[in-house]
Amino acid sequence: MEERNVGTLVVLTKEKEPVGLITDRDIAIRVVARHKAPNETSVLEAMTGLPRKVHEEMPLEEALAIMRSGRFRRLPIVSEHGLVGILALDDVLRLLCREMTGIGGLLLGQRPEVAAVR
């Protein structure tokens, strides 16, 4: 996490299948707050088991419905070849903000012009 400057890692099986997520929050709550030794605590003890994942071809709307229904902030994205990424709620919100800003720009640019009087 420190090496890559990230707060979440996907936990994989030997076959590269996602089985859980471990976050900096998981470590803080399940290890540090319980006074466990980090170097003696397994990832399995600290991680959140993976209840859901999404396929890379799934429409964003469906993925968001899964996030909403399970109160997930992050979902692993898989393809037929295994893990390809993580869908994070923060990333979705940034995308929506960019889209709304673009739409706002269209609205501002489409003011009706006054016809010239001859």
Summary of the structure (lengths in Angstrom):
residues: 118
radius of gyration: 21.2
end to end distance: 69.0
largest distance: 85.3
contacts: 261
relative contact order: 0.12
helix: 41%
strand: 24%
